[in-house]
Amino acid sequence: MSSLPLSRLVLCAVLLVAGVVTVQAADIEATVVDRKGVRYAVRKLEIRGSTTLEYYVSGKRRKMDMARIERIHIAGTAQDQEAPVTVTLRTGRIEEGTIIINAGSSPDNDIAAGGSHVSDRLTGSTSLGPLFVPFSDVRDVFFVHDENEPIVPDAVTGSIVDERGRRFAVSDIRYRGDEAFRFQQGRKKRRVALRHVSRLEFGDSPGGELRPVKITYRTRRVVQGEVDASTVRMAGEGDHVYRTRIDSAFTGISPSGVTYGIGLKTVMLVLIDHETDEEVSDESRATAEEGVSSDH
């Protein structure tokens, strides 16, 4: 019986040591270019163990699914801990901001195979085996998408009403930097994409920690839950993260182009605009229902 080639044995060993993270990753494909100009064709790509990119625009956190991104360009140097980033979406919209890089936490060499530290690395699979690149060494990521994969609309637009009854028109509405609203029902954590929602109504919070919320979907389905409205600073929570969590649970852009933010303590109502009020199609209905999922 013929033995496995040495390269296959090395590949298997590396995957075992790395916790088989690459095998379980979503199949995101891209061409990665490092700061020396070396290009890698990568499958099952992840950044910091996730297929969601986190960055900041005008000081507000963004979380973007890589399935919606066309290109990521990181400027600055490998020593920058907060580097300029340009994110081009599949719709053609371009966002410019900054991205936090844990410079110095990764080895000096460009590619590290094996080991379990992947907290600040780009990982994936190539034709030669696993790829581990310190994120500080990444300059460009060009994503490869199936042409039949639908393009998700850029932004959610609507109105936000505060506790004083003031109504604000807001575009690109996000919840804690994400395009999905997260809540809980008992011990179960849920999330639903804001584009599947038509209305969020927040009730009074006698205890001050949890606020009741009623969620109305585009399908006219209504569910109830709770959201964490606590203002207690969490252990290890920096000033910027704390202020964002407390004062800017919902963020967006006002008609004048100014960044808008409001905390869970003062928001009363979120109304999401949709192009039509017609009956949601069966396909959209199924998608909306699937949008409610456990958030582990």
Secondary structure as UniProt FT lines:
FT   HELIX           6..17
FT   TURN            18..20
FT   HELIX           21..24
FT   STRAND          29..34
FT   TURN            35..36
FT   STRAND          39..47
FT   TURN            48..49
FT   STRAND          52..57
FT   TURN            58..59
FT   STRAND          60..65
FT   HELIX           66..68
FT   STRAND          69..74
FT   TURN            78..79
FT   STRAND          82..89
FT   TURN            90..91
FT   STRAND          94..100
FT   TURN            103..104
FT   TURN            119..120
FT   STRAND          121..126
FT   TURN            127..128
FT   STRAND          129..134
FT   HELIX           135..137
FT   STRAND          138..144
FT   TURN            147..148
FT   STRAND          158..162
FT   TURN            163..164
FT   STRAND          167..175
FT   TURN            176..177
FT   STRAND          180..185
FT   TURN            186..187
FT   STRAND          188..193
FT   HELIX           194..196
FT   STRAND          197..202
FT   TURN            206..207
FT   STRAND          210..217
FT   TURN            218..219
FT   STRAND          222..228
FT   TURN            235..236
FT   HELIX           239..247
FT   STRAND          250..253
FT   TURN            255..256
FT   STRAND          259..262
FT   TURN            264..266
FT   STRAND          267..272
FT   HELIX           282..290
FT   STRAND          293..294
//
